[in-house]
Amino acid sequence: MKYLTGLYIVMTIMVFVNLMSEFIFNGDYSAIASWFIVMLYLAGTILYAVAKAHLTRHHD
């Protein structure tokens, strides 16, 4: 369950960064926000891979 919560937090931060970039900064820092979103996506992917490996190992 902690992995699902972690993925949800990563997705929420991604949406927040995107909205903040567009509505608060009017797209002035969109390149930095896009880079940050890509890094969050990679972190989420790593979290998913670790969770899948962890859950697969404990079910065998």
Sequence and secondary structure as in RCSB ss.txt:
>XXXX:A:sequence
MKYLTGLYIVMTIMVFVNLMSEFIFNGDYSAIASWFIVMLYLAGTILYAVAKAHLTRHHD
>XXXX:A:secstr
 HHHHHHHHHHHHHHHHHHIIIIISTTTTHHHHHHHHHHHHHHHHHHHHHHHHHHHHHH 
